[in-house]
C-alpha cells in the first residue's frame, strides 16, 4: 500500500506538429484524486444541465397551464354574459308576445282604447301592472317598517304547502335559493316595479316565465332565515321598498 502511495506518474504535454514539450510529475494518489474530482465535476454539470432542462420544461408547462386557465376563465365569463343575454332575450320575447297578444298572453286584459293600434306604449302599460292583490289568504303577522334596520315587506303566516300567488302580472326575474329568503321568486312588473315572495317551500316557476295576477308561483314554507312557515312579501320601485299595505286591496 505504501508503495502505491509513493508511486508517481508523469504527464507529458507536447504541442501539435512538434516543438518542445514539457512534463510534470505528480504522485499517483493526487492524479487519481484529480481524475475523480474531474469526473465528479463532469457528472455534477450533467446533472445540473438535466435539472435546468427539467426546470425550463416545467416553466414552459406552467406558462401553458396559465394560458389555459386564463382562456377557461374568459370562457366562463363569456358563458355568464351569454346566460344573462339569454335571460334578457327570453324576457324580450315575452314582452313581444304580450304586445302581440299571442302565446301566454291570452289572460291579459287589453288596456288600449277601442280602435287604437298596438304599440310599445301599450306594452309598457301592461308591464307596469301594480301589485294590488294579496299573494296569500290570511293575516299579516309583521308589517312594513321603514329604515335600514326595519322590515321591508309584509309577513303572512300560513301552513306549509299553501299556494303563493302573483300579486300582479309580470315576468319572473329570479327564481332561486337565497341565504336569507330561502326559495324566493322575484317578479318584474315593468318600469322598475318588482315584487318579492320569500321563504317558499317549493318554486313552481322559472326565470323568464310570464305570469298573470293570481297565478300560483310557489308553495308556502319556512326556508332560509325563518322560524315558522310564512310568506315574506315585498314591493319595490327600483331599489326603494314600498309599503305593500298601501297597494294591496284587502290587507288591513
FINU-858331 format. One record per residue (C-alpha): residue number from 1; residue in one letter; x, y, z. Coordinates in Angstrom, 2 decimals, padded with zeros to 5 digits. Layout:
<recs>
{i:NUM | aa:A | xx:X | yy:Y | zz:Z} .
...
</recs>
This chain:
<recs>
{i:1 | aa:X | xx:000.00 | yy:000.00 | zz:000.00} .
{i:2 | aa:X | xx:002.83 | yy:002.40 | zz:000.90} .
{i:3 | aa:X | xx:004.48 | yy:001.56 | zz:-002.40} .
{i:4 | aa:X | xx:001.33 | yy:002.64 | zz:-004.26} .
{i:5 | aa:X | xx:001.24 | yy:005.97 | zz:-002.45} .
{i:6 | aa:X | xx:004.90 | yy:006.52 | zz:-003.27} .
{i:7 | aa:X | xx:004.45 | yy:005.86 | zz:-006.95} .
{i:8 | aa:X | xx:004.32 | yy:008.79 | zz:-009.31} .
{i:9 | aa:X | xx:003.20 | yy:009.36 | zz:-012.84} .
{i:10 | aa:X | xx:004.48 | yy:011.70 | zz:-015.49} .
{i:11 | aa:X | xx:002.10 | yy:013.81 | zz:-017.54} .
{i:12 | aa:X | xx:003.62 | yy:014.81 | zz:-020.86} .
{i:13 | aa:X | xx:002.34 | yy:017.87 | zz:-022.71} .
{i:14 | aa:X | xx:003.54 | yy:018.25 | zz:-026.31} .
{i:15 | aa:X | xx:002.32 | yy:020.78 | zz:-028.87} .
{i:16 | aa:X | xx:000.82 | yy:019.50 | zz:-032.13} .
{i:17 | aa:X | xx:003.24 | yy:019.48 | zz:-035.05} .
{i:18 | aa:X | xx:006.37 | yy:019.07 | zz:-032.99} .
{i:19 | aa:X | xx:008.33 | yy:021.54 | zz:-030.97} .
{i:20 | aa:X | xx:009.38 | yy:021.42 | zz:-027.39} .
{i:21 | aa:X | xx:007.13 | yy:019.94 | zz:-024.78} .
{i:22 | aa:X | xx:007.12 | yy:019.65 | zz:-021.06} .
{i:23 | aa:X | xx:006.15 | yy:017.14 | zz:-018.47} .
{i:24 | aa:X | xx:005.00 | yy:017.22 | zz:-014.90} .
{i:25 | aa:X | xx:005.43 | yy:014.51 | zz:-012.32} .
{i:26 | aa:X | xx:002.65 | yy:014.06 | zz:-009.80} .
{i:27 | aa:X | xx:002.02 | yy:011.44 | zz:-007.15} .
{i:28 | aa:X | xx:-000.35 | yy:008.72 | zz:-008.20} .
{i:29 | aa:X | xx:-002.90 | yy:009.40 | zz:-005.45} .
{i:30 | aa:X | xx:-003.03 | yy:013.07 | zz:-006.45} .
{i:31 | aa:X | xx:-003.57 | yy:012.13 | zz:-010.08} .
{i:32 | aa:X | xx:-006.33 | yy:009.68 | zz:-009.14} .
{i:33 | aa:X | xx:-007.94 | yy:012.27 | zz:-006.91} .
{i:34 | aa:X | xx:-007.79 | yy:014.88 | zz:-009.64} .
{i:35 | aa:X | xx:-009.32 | yy:012.42 | zz:-012.08} .
{i:36 | aa:X | xx:-012.12 | yy:011.60 | zz:-009.62} .
{i:37 | aa:X | xx:-012.74 | yy:015.30 | zz:-008.94} .
{i:38 | aa:X | xx:-012.90 | yy:015.94 | zz:-012.66} .
{i:39 | aa:X | xx:-015.35 | yy:013.06 | zz:-013.08} .
{i:40 | aa:X | xx:-017.50 | yy:014.41 | zz:-010.21} .
{i:41 | aa:X | xx:-017.48 | yy:017.88 | zz:-011.77} .
{i:42 | aa:X | xx:-018.48 | yy:016.45 | zz:-015.14} .
{i:43 | aa:X | xx:-021.27 | yy:014.37 | zz:-013.53} .
{i:44 | aa:X | xx:-022.42 | yy:017.37 | zz:-011.49} .
{i:45 | aa:X | xx:-022.52 | yy:019.51 | zz:-014.59} .
{i:46 | aa:X | xx:-024.50 | yy:016.86 | zz:-016.40} .
{i:47 | aa:X | xx:-026.97 | yy:016.56 | zz:-013.51} .
{i:48 | aa:X | xx:-027.22 | yy:020.35 | zz:-013.30} .
{i:49 | aa:X | xx:-027.92 | yy:020.52 | zz:-017.00} .
{i:50 | aa:X | xx:-030.67 | yy:017.91 | zz:-016.62} .
{i:51 | aa:X | xx:-032.19 | yy:019.80 | zz:-013.68} .
{i:52 | aa:X | xx:-032.02 | yy:023.06 | zz:-015.60} .
{i:53 | aa:X | xx:-033.64 | yy:021.47 | zz:-018.63} .
{i:54 | aa:X | xx:-036.36 | yy:019.96 | zz:-016.43} .
{i:55 | aa:X | xx:-036.96 | yy:023.35 | zz:-014.79} .
{i:56 | aa:X | xx:-037.16 | yy:025.00 | zz:-018.19} .
{i:57 | aa:X | xx:-039.64 | yy:022.37 | zz:-019.36} .
{i:58 | aa:X | xx:-041.71 | yy:022.81 | zz:-016.19} .
{i:59 | aa:X | xx:-041.62 | yy:026.56 | zz:-016.68} .
{i:60 | aa:X | xx:-042.93 | yy:026.19 | zz:-020.21} .
{i:61 | aa:X | xx:-045.62 | yy:023.78 | zz:-018.98} .
{i:62 | aa:X | xx:-046.66 | yy:026.19 | zz:-016.20} .
{i:63 | aa:X | xx:-046.83 | yy:029.04 | zz:-018.69} .
{i:64 | aa:X | xx:-049.01 | yy:026.87 | zz:-020.94} .
{i:65 | aa:X | xx:-051.25 | yy:025.96 | zz:-018.00} .
{i:66 | aa:X | xx:-051.52 | yy:029.63 | zz:-017.02} .
{i:67 | aa:X | xx:-052.63 | yy:030.47 | zz:-020.56} .
{i:68 | aa:X | xx:-055.18 | yy:027.65 | zz:-020.45} .
{i:69 | aa:X | xx:-056.53 | yy:028.85 | zz:-017.09} .
{i:70 | aa:X | xx:-056.83 | yy:032.40 | zz:-018.47} .
{i:71 | aa:X | xx:-058.62 | yy:031.04 | zz:-021.55} .
{i:72 | aa:X | xx:-061.04 | yy:028.99 | zz:-019.42} .
{i:73 | aa:X | xx:-061.74 | yy:031.98 | zz:-017.17} .
{i:74 | aa:X | xx:-062.53 | yy:034.04 | zz:-020.27} .
{i:75 | aa:X | xx:-064.83 | yy:031.26 | zz:-021.50} .
{i:76 | aa:X | xx:-066.62 | yy:031.19 | zz:-018.13} .
{i:77 | aa:X | xx:-067.03 | yy:034.98 | zz:-018.30} .
{i:78 | aa:X | xx:-068.41 | yy:034.75 | zz:-021.82} .
{i:79 | aa:X | xx:-070.82 | yy:031.99 | zz:-020.76} .
{i:80 | aa:X | xx:-072.02 | yy:034.22 | zz:-017.92} .
{i:81 | aa:X | xx:-072.58 | yy:037.07 | zz:-020.37} .
{i:82 | aa:X | xx:-074.42 | yy:034.75 | zz:-022.77} .
{i:83 | aa:X | xx:-076.56 | yy:033.44 | zz:-019.90} .
{i:84 | aa:X | xx:-077.58 | yy:036.98 | zz:-018.95} .
{i:85 | aa:X | xx:-078.26 | yy:037.79 | zz:-022.60} .
{i:86 | aa:X | xx:-080.39 | yy:034.65 | zz:-022.89} .
{i:87 | aa:X | xx:-082.49 | yy:035.72 | zz:-019.91} .
{i:88 | aa:X | xx:-082.89 | yy:039.18 | zz:-021.46} .
{i:89 | aa:X | xx:-083.88 | yy:037.62 | zz:-024.80} .
{i:90 | aa:X | xx:-086.48 | yy:035.42 | zz:-023.07} .
{i:91 | aa:X | xx:-087.89 | yy:038.47 | zz:-021.35} .
{i:92 | aa:X | xx:-087.88 | yy:040.37 | zz:-024.65} .
{i:93 | aa:X | xx:-089.72 | yy:037.51 | zz:-026.35} .
{i:94 | aa:X | xx:-092.24 | yy:037.50 | zz:-023.52} .
{i:95 | aa:X | xx:-092.81 | yy:041.25 | zz:-023.91} .
{i:96 | aa:X | xx:-093.29 | yy:040.84 | zz:-027.67} .
{i:97 | aa:X | xx:-095.79 | yy:038.02 | zz:-027.10} .
{i:98 | aa:X | xx:-097.74 | yy:040.16 | zz:-024.65} .
{i:99 | aa:X | xx:-097.71 | yy:043.11 | zz:-027.03} .
{i:100 | aa:X | xx:-098.85 | yy:040.91 | zz:-029.95} .
{i:101 | aa:X | xx:-101.45 | yy:039.10 | zz:-027.83} .
{i:102 | aa:X | xx:-100.14 | yy:035.62 | zz:-028.63} .
{i:103 | aa:X | xx:-098.70 | yy:032.70 | zz:-026.71} .
{i:104 | aa:X | xx:-099.07 | yy:033.06 | zz:-022.94} .
{i:105 | aa:X | xx:-100.72 | yy:036.48 | zz:-023.14} .
{i:106 | aa:X | xx:-104.34 | yy:035.40 | zz:-023.56} .
{i:107 | aa:X | xx:-105.15 | yy:036.09 | zz:-019.89} .
{i:108 | aa:X | xx:-104.01 | yy:039.73 | zz:-020.08} .
{i:109 | aa:X | xx:-106.65 | yy:042.43 | zz:-020.45} .
{i:110 | aa:X | xx:-106.38 | yy:044.72 | zz:-023.45} .
{i:111 | aa:X | xx:-105.90 | yy:048.17 | zz:-021.92} .
{i:112 | aa:X | xx:-105.79 | yy:050.03 | zz:-025.24} .
{i:113 | aa:X | xx:-108.50 | yy:052.43 | zz:-026.29} .
{i:114 | aa:X | xx:-111.00 | yy:050.95 | zz:-028.77} .
{i:115 | aa:X | xx:-109.55 | yy:051.13 | zz:-032.24} .
{i:116 | aa:X | xx:-106.06 | yy:052.05 | zz:-031.02} .
{i:117 | aa:X | xx:-103.16 | yy:050.45 | zz:-032.86} .
{i:118 | aa:X | xx:-100.84 | yy:048.19 | zz:-030.82} .
{i:119 | aa:X | xx:-097.62 | yy:049.81 | zz:-029.79} .
{i:120 | aa:X | xx:-094.82 | yy:049.75 | zz:-027.26} .
{i:121 | aa:X | xx:-096.65 | yy:052.33 | zz:-025.12} .
{i:122 | aa:X | xx:-099.47 | yy:049.86 | zz:-024.63} .
{i:123 | aa:X | xx:-096.93 | yy:047.17 | zz:-023.81} .
{i:124 | aa:X | xx:-095.34 | yy:049.39 | zz:-021.19} .
{i:125 | aa:X | xx:-098.71 | yy:049.91 | zz:-019.58} .
{i:126 | aa:X | xx:-099.24 | yy:046.18 | zz:-019.44} .
{i:127 | aa:X | xx:-095.81 | yy:045.61 | zz:-017.91} .
{i:128 | aa:X | xx:-096.36 | yy:048.32 | zz:-015.32} .
{i:129 | aa:X | xx:-099.14 | yy:046.43 | zz:-013.57} .
{i:130 | aa:X | xx:-099.25 | yy:047.39 | zz:-009.90} .
{i:131 | aa:X | xx:-099.38 | yy:044.61 | zz:-007.25} .
{i:132 | aa:X | xx:-102.90 | yy:045.02 | zz:-005.89} .
{i:133 | aa:X | xx:-103.90 | yy:041.53 | zz:-004.77} .
{i:134 | aa:X | xx:-102.66 | yy:039.72 | zz:-001.63} .
{i:135 | aa:X | xx:-100.30 | yy:036.86 | zz:-002.57} .
{i:136 | aa:X | xx:-101.83 | yy:034.57 | zz:000.08} .
{i:137 | aa:X | xx:-105.01 | yy:034.44 | zz:002.13} .
{i:138 | aa:X | xx:-104.71 | yy:035.24 | zz:005.79} .
{i:139 | aa:X | xx:-103.48 | yy:037.94 | zz:008.14} .
{i:140 | aa:X | xx:-100.27 | yy:039.92 | zz:008.49} .
{i:141 | aa:X | xx:-098.01 | yy:038.95 | zz:011.41} .
{i:142 | aa:X | xx:-095.44 | yy:041.70 | zz:010.81} .
{i:143 | aa:X | xx:-095.89 | yy:044.86 | zz:008.84} .
{i:144 | aa:X | xx:-093.69 | yy:047.22 | zz:006.88} .
{i:145 | aa:X | xx:-091.03 | yy:049.05 | zz:008.95} .
{i:146 | aa:X | xx:-089.00 | yy:051.72 | zz:007.11} .
{i:147 | aa:X | xx:-085.29 | yy:052.27 | zz:007.71} .
{i:148 | aa:X | xx:-082.07 | yy:050.31 | zz:007.31} .
{i:149 | aa:X | xx:-082.87 | yy:048.08 | zz:010.30} .
{i:150 | aa:X | xx:-086.58 | yy:047.89 | zz:009.55} .
{i:151 | aa:X | xx:-088.74 | yy:045.34 | zz:007.76} .
{i:152 | aa:X | xx:-089.00 | yy:045.87 | zz:004.00} .
{i:153 | aa:X | xx:-092.26 | yy:043.99 | zz:003.49} .
{i:154 | aa:X | xx:-095.17 | yy:042.07 | zz:004.99} .
{i:155 | aa:X | xx:-095.12 | yy:038.64 | zz:006.64} .
{i:156 | aa:X | xx:-098.12 | yy:036.36 | zz:006.07} .
{i:157 | aa:X | xx:-098.19 | yy:033.25 | zz:008.35} .
{i:158 | aa:X | xx:-099.65 | yy:030.08 | zz:006.92} .
{i:159 | aa:X | xx:-099.33 | yy:026.34 | zz:006.50} .
{i:160 | aa:X | xx:-096.56 | yy:024.66 | zz:004.55} .
{i:161 | aa:X | xx:-097.83 | yy:023.99 | zz:001.05} .
{i:162 | aa:X | xx:-100.34 | yy:026.87 | zz:000.91} .
{i:163 | aa:X | xx:-100.42 | yy:028.45 | zz:-002.57} .
{i:164 | aa:X | xx:-098.44 | yy:031.65 | zz:-003.12} .
{i:165 | aa:X | xx:-099.89 | yy:033.69 | zz:-005.97} .
{i:166 | aa:X | xx:-098.67 | yy:036.58 | zz:-008.12} .
{i:167 | aa:X | xx:-099.94 | yy:039.93 | zz:-006.89} .
{i:168 | aa:X | xx:-099.92 | yy:041.30 | zz:-010.47} .
{i:169 | aa:X | xx:-098.94 | yy:040.21 | zz:-013.99} .
{i:170 | aa:X | xx:-095.21 | yy:040.14 | zz:-014.56} .
{i:171 | aa:X | xx:-092.10 | yy:038.37 | zz:-015.78} .
{i:172 | aa:X | xx:-090.14 | yy:036.09 | zz:-013.44} .
{i:173 | aa:X | xx:-086.87 | yy:037.92 | zz:-012.93} .
{i:174 | aa:X | xx:-085.46 | yy:035.49 | zz:-010.32} .
{i:175 | aa:X | xx:-086.43 | yy:032.05 | zz:-009.01} .
{i:176 | aa:X | xx:-083.65 | yy:030.67 | zz:-006.85} .
{i:177 | aa:X | xx:-082.24 | yy:029.93 | zz:-003.40} .
{i:178 | aa:X | xx:-081.27 | yy:032.87 | zz:-001.20} .
{i:179 | aa:X | xx:-079.50 | yy:032.52 | zz:002.17} .
{i:180 | aa:X | xx:-081.96 | yy:034.94 | zz:003.80} .
{i:181 | aa:X | xx:-085.25 | yy:034.32 | zz:001.98} .
{i:182 | aa:X | xx:-084.68 | yy:030.65 | zz:001.10} .
{i:183 | aa:X | xx:-086.58 | yy:029.68 | zz:-002.05} .
{i:184 | aa:X | xx:-087.52 | yy:033.09 | zz:-003.43} .
{i:185 | aa:X | xx:-089.32 | yy:034.44 | zz:-006.51} .
{i:186 | aa:X | xx:-088.96 | yy:037.99 | zz:-007.85} .
{i:187 | aa:X | xx:-091.44 | yy:039.32 | zz:-010.43} .
{i:188 | aa:X | xx:-090.74 | yy:042.27 | zz:-012.74} .
{i:189 | aa:X | xx:-093.88 | yy:044.30 | zz:-013.41} .
{i:190 | aa:X | xx:-092.14 | yy:046.84 | zz:-015.65} .
{i:191 | aa:X | xx:-090.93 | yy:050.40 | zz:-015.17} .
{i:192 | aa:X | xx:-088.77 | yy:049.39 | zz:-012.21} .
{i:193 | aa:X | xx:-091.62 | yy:047.88 | zz:-010.17} .
{i:194 | aa:X | xx:-090.91 | yy:044.42 | zz:-008.67} .
{i:195 | aa:X | xx:-092.47 | yy:042.12 | zz:-006.09} .
{i:196 | aa:X | xx:-090.64 | yy:039.51 | zz:-003.99} .
{i:197 | aa:X | xx:-092.02 | yy:036.28 | zz:-002.48} .
{i:198 | aa:X | xx:-089.69 | yy:034.65 | zz:000.08} .
{i:199 | aa:X | xx:-089.34 | yy:031.60 | zz:002.38} .
{i:200 | aa:X | xx:-091.21 | yy:029.30 | zz:-000.04} .
{i:201 | aa:X | xx:-091.12 | yy:025.55 | zz:000.32} .
{i:202 | aa:X | xx:-091.30 | yy:024.83 | zz:-003.43} .
{i:203 | aa:X | xx:-090.97 | yy:027.03 | zz:-006.53} .
{i:204 | aa:X | xx:-093.33 | yy:026.47 | zz:-009.46} .
{i:205 | aa:X | xx:-091.92 | yy:028.98 | zz:-011.98} .
{i:206 | aa:X | xx:-088.63 | yy:029.63 | zz:-013.78} .
{i:207 | aa:X | xx:-086.73 | yy:032.73 | zz:-014.84} .
{i:208 | aa:X | xx:-088.34 | yy:034.30 | zz:-017.90} .
{i:209 | aa:X | xx:-091.81 | yy:032.85 | zz:-017.28} .
{i:210 | aa:X | xx:-094.74 | yy:035.17 | zz:-017.86} .
{i:211 | aa:X | xx:-097.34 | yy:035.01 | zz:-015.08} .
{i:212 | aa:X | xx:-100.77 | yy:036.51 | zz:-014.60} .
{i:213 | aa:X | xx:-102.24 | yy:038.08 | zz:-011.50} .
{i:214 | aa:X | xx:-103.33 | yy:035.28 | zz:-009.17} .
{i:215 | aa:X | xx:-101.20 | yy:032.63 | zz:-010.89} .
{i:216 | aa:X | xx:-099.53 | yy:030.22 | zz:-008.46} .
{i:217 | aa:X | xx:-095.81 | yy:030.92 | zz:-008.13} .
{i:218 | aa:X | xx:-094.79 | yy:028.68 | zz:-005.26} .
{i:219 | aa:X | xx:-095.88 | yy:026.77 | zz:-002.17} .
{i:220 | aa:X | xx:-095.56 | yy:028.50 | zz:001.19} .
{i:221 | aa:X | xx:-092.79 | yy:027.26 | zz:003.50} .
{i:222 | aa:X | xx:-090.14 | yy:028.17 | zz:006.05} .
{i:223 | aa:X | xx:-086.87 | yy:028.10 | zz:004.10} .
{i:224 | aa:X | xx:-083.96 | yy:030.45 | zz:004.65} .
{i:225 | aa:X | xx:-083.87 | yy:032.50 | zz:007.86} .
{i:226 | aa:X | xx:-087.33 | yy:031.64 | zz:009.11} .
{i:227 | aa:X | xx:-088.69 | yy:030.32 | zz:012.41} .
{i:228 | aa:X | xx:-092.12 | yy:029.25 | zz:011.15} .
{i:229 | aa:X | xx:-093.99 | yy:028.81 | zz:007.85} .
{i:230 | aa:X | xx:-094.82 | yy:032.20 | zz:006.37} .
{i:231 | aa:X | xx:-094.51 | yy:034.31 | zz:003.24} .
{i:232 | aa:X | xx:-092.31 | yy:037.40 | zz:003.18} .
{i:233 | aa:X | xx:-093.73 | yy:039.76 | zz:000.55} .
{i:234 | aa:X | xx:-092.02 | yy:042.93 | zz:-000.74} .
{i:235 | aa:X | xx:-092.82 | yy:045.54 | zz:-003.37} .
{i:236 | aa:X | xx:-090.03 | yy:047.80 | zz:-004.66} .
{i:237 | aa:X | xx:-089.78 | yy:050.73 | zz:-007.04} .
{i:238 | aa:X | xx:-086.21 | yy:050.37 | zz:-008.23} .
{i:239 | aa:X | xx:-084.25 | yy:049.70 | zz:-005.03} .
{i:240 | aa:X | xx:-086.72 | yy:051.61 | zz:-002.84} .
{i:241 | aa:X | xx:-089.03 | yy:049.35 | zz:-000.76} .
{i:242 | aa:X | xx:-092.71 | yy:050.38 | zz:-000.69} .
{i:243 | aa:X | xx:-095.30 | yy:049.63 | zz:001.97} .
{i:244 | aa:X | xx:-097.42 | yy:046.88 | zz:000.36} .
{i:245 | aa:X | xx:-100.37 | yy:047.79 | zz:002.60} .
{i:246 | aa:X | xx:-100.79 | yy:050.99 | zz:000.55} .
{i:247 | aa:X | xx:-101.18 | yy:048.88 | zz:-002.60} .
{i:248 | aa:X | xx:-102.92 | yy:045.66 | zz:-001.66} .
{i:249 | aa:X | xx:-106.68 | yy:045.74 | zz:-001.98} .
{i:250 | aa:X | xx:-107.72 | yy:043.61 | zz:001.03} .
{i:251 | aa:X | xx:-104.98 | yy:043.76 | zz:003.65} .
{i:252 | aa:X | xx:-105.79 | yy:045.79 | zz:006.73} .
</recs>
